[in-house]
Amino acid sequence: MISGCMSAIGVMKSAAQASNSVVKLAPGFKIEANGKPIAADIGHAAPFMIDFDGDGRKDLVMGEFKEGKARVYLNVGTDKAPQFKDFSYLQAGGKDASVPPACCIGFDPSFMDLNGDGIMDVTSGQYTGGYINFYEGIAAKPFQFKAGVSLLQPELEKGAVKDSHDWSMRTANFIDFDDDGDYDMVWGNVSGAVFYAQNTGTKKAYKFAESISLTTNGSPAKVDSKSDPFPVDWDGDGIIDLLVGSEASDIVFFKGKKKGSTNFEPGVSIWTGRKSTAGAAGSYQEVSKSMEALGEKRPYPGYRVRLGVTDWNGDGKLDLMVGNCYSPESNDSHATSGNVYVFLRQ
């Protein structure tokens, strides 16, 4: 079933400081194209910055819900001051790359060189079947990709994901989590959990182990439903942390304890410093409580945020990108949109 998002709550301007992360963010701004804010059709804006055409300037790839496609906005400004005009759709196998849009996820792009051939590949999760769609890169400047196939995972091969809620709405990002030179996978799901699949293969021949829960003080790490985990050394201490977007429009920071550890410090909101209260079974009552807790520090409208990290202005600091999903004021009760916000690190 295809659905949109809940009604928007007003945007509040705020600076932000992440408790435990010592990271201060300036008030956000919307990414524009042709002088107007970029708006994702039927919402679920999912941003990723990468030099797509090899000209030395970072470009924007934004997934959206409509038809499960991804837009490519080439940077016509500079690497330190990106500007965008028109977009084209991401191509794979000679046609628009797409995933089946359903419930709460469209195309959710993540770029990495998974097979070690020197060319970037791209993936996107989807709502059903536990699938991570893998598009192998076959050329660069600009990137070109093969048609999508399902990323090989042991649980899928065993048929273990059938009717399992844990495998619905998979949002996947990749990082060398265990510091062995290849890409491992961190992924979220519809219930707000966060999982880790170690790559036990090699840089040129990936092989994922069965997924395990990432934990905080020994208990599964969770947010208020529909998690989008982004693994990154956010506080610059050399240890991988987690930034996790949620249904409640919040972003929860889980500080890494030590290199390679799957156990993290308890999660806190980067906007309020509030400790994450997500329990074993998320509910819309808990989502509402978390949204209310944001109060005047709520920096964008909507629900269900997707995250990206980039050095937007070339100052050597990692900045935060947030894609949202919201229902603008409209006579059409089914109208849903989504923007991408940038929060510069101060």
Secondary structure, 3 states (H helix, E strand, C coil): CCCCCCECCCCCCCCEEECCCCEEECCCEECEECCEECCCCCCCCEEEEECCCCCCCCEEEEECCHHHCEEEEEECCCCCCCCEEEEEECEECCEECCCCCECCECCCCEEECCCCCCCCEEEEECCCCCCEEEECEEECCCCEECCCEECCCHHHHHCCCCCCHHHCCCEEEEECCCCCCCCEEEEECCCCEEEEECECCCCCCCCECCCEECEECCEECECCCCCEEEEECCCCCCCCEEEEECCCCCEEEECECCCCCCEECCCEECCCCCECCCCCCCCHHHHHHHHHHHHHHCCCCCEEEEEEEECCCCCCCCEEEEEEEEECCCCCCCCCECCEEEECEC
